[in-house]
Amino acid sequence: MKLLRSHFHETLETAAAKIGIGKSTMKVVCRKLGLKKWPYTNKGKKRTEKKKALVKLEQTLRQSQQQQLLAAGRK
């Protein structure tokens, strides 16, 4: 179990490769040891995607505001 714990920060595929077994074998081993699901989650990627979406939204809002100001100045 210690060996598995040392790889919990990695994907199942990466951990299995480093240990030297296949993904399916890794799942069997985990289930026999009482792990129903590999604990790794890729939250960093989700945060990055959300942050990029927010930046894009802010840029769009700024452009919209600038266009409105320009249109108001022309009147």
N, C-alpha and C positions, 0 to 999 in steps of 0.2 A: 504494500500500500504506500510506503514511503516513496518508492520509485514513481508511482503514479502521481502522488501529490506534488512531486517536484516538477511535473509537467502540466499542472492544472492551468497555468497561464497561457498555454499554447492550444491550438486547435487539436482535435482528436487525431486528424491525419498527420500533423507534424509530430505530435507526441509518439504516435505509433511508429512512425518512420525512425525517430531517434532511438526508440527502444529496440527497434529491429523486428517488429511484427506488423502484420497487416491491419487495416482498419476494422475488418470484421472480427478478427481475433482479439483486437483491443476491446471491442464492445463486449465480447463473450467474457473476457477476463474481468472487465468492470462489473458486469452483472453478477458474476460469481462472487465478487468482493462486496456486493451490496450497492454499487453505484447504478442508479437507474438511468442517469443522463450525465454526459461529460460536462463538467462545470464551466468550461471556458465560454465566455460570451464576448462578442466583438463590439462592445459599447463605444469604443473609440471611433470606429468608423461611422456609427450612427450619429455621434456628436459632431463629427467633422461635416457630415452631410447636412445636418441641421444648421450648423454655423454657416456653411456656404449658401444655403437657401436664405438665411436671414440677411447676409451681406448682399445678395442679389436683390432681395426685396427692398432693402434700404437704398440701394443704387437706383432702383426703379422709382421709388418715391421721391428721391432727390431730383431726378430728371423730370418727373412730372411736375414738381413744385417749380423748377426752373422754367419749364415751358409755360406754366400758368403765369408766372411773374413777367415773362417776356410778352405774353399775350395781353396781359393787363397794362403793360407799359406802352403798347402800341395803340391802345384805345384812346 
